[in-house]
Amino acid sequence: MNIRDMKYLVAVADERHFGRAALKCHVSQPALSGQIRKLEDQLGVMLFERTNRRVQITPIGEQIVEQARKLVTLSEEIVTTAQLARDPLSGPFRLGMIATIGPYLSPLVLTAIRKQLPNVQLTLIEDMTGNLENRLVHGQLDAALLATPPQALHMQDLPLYDEPFWVALPRNHPLATRDAIDLSELHAAELLLLADGHCFRDQMLEACNASAGTASANTRETSLETLLALVAAGDGVTLLPELAKPGGGAVKSAMLIRPEATRKVGRTVRLVSRTSFPRTEILHQIARIIRAHVPKAMLLSQNEPMGY
């Protein structure tokens, strides 16, 4: 049993097809199939059920594949550690972002990252929180920008900044004359929410639930930008993070953006990675760049962490 066999095992589990797994591993299908057979013989268990149409992983195979993923990730990190002894701030770096952070933070920091870390090949992946954590666990991401503490085991997080929430409402809304909006005065039926799986949805519910209730809140399978367009069209109200406030244009002119009355509702944005991730210097460099390009009032040194 060796790391190569573990990589073959993980590839077959991911692809559910020996031919595609062989292509992914750059070997012939007979060679890969033969190694999987040898591994099953060595372990004394069947890892995959094979038919002419599909490959199905067995229950014991599921358990062994999860362990194999960890071994593959650790082996890659050993190689990375050795490579980084020569240049710790170089090489590929896969950074995940949730959809309510990526489009708004990226324009502020990407140019600086490319300029200050010229030897880093940055890849951005946008997804929901749960999917990003799963990719971190399986070594498919190096780090992720999230707005909630990590739930998976063996994760570490580096808090970056506090981001307050604002209230977006149509210009003809009954509360439009207020300088700040008390969330208890919003009606549940007028709340526009993102779909399940978005942590920002959960944070909105947490902020508004105690007084307004949310059973009749309006869920949309769409983006935050579209929710703001709906607000501008008079379809309801929503919350939005500080960096997502529109700067101008027709949507901005058709709505009002007001602070939340207590100034305590918001989230802490953090950089999350595996505890075993060896490239700690690049994590700290990216964190430094992000902190240098968000509004100073949002920096954690200014406030107690927000969020839920």
Buried (B, 14 or more C-beta within 10 A) or exposed (E): EEBBBBBBBBBBBBBEBBEBBBBBBEBEBEEBBEBBEEBBEEEEBEBBEEEEEEBEBBEEBEEBBEEBBBBBBEBBBEEBEEBBEEEBBBBEBBBBBBBBBBBBBBEBBBEBBEEBBEEBEBEEBBBBBEBBBBBBBBBBBBBBBBBBBBEEEEBBBBBBBBBBBBBBBBEEBEBEEBEEBEBEEBBBEBBBBBEEBBBBBBBBBEBBBEEBBBEEBBEBEEBBBEBBBBBBEEBBBBBBBBBBEBEEEEBBEBBBBBBBBEEEBBBBBBBBBBEEBBBEEBBEBBBEBBBEBBEEEBBBEEBEBBBB
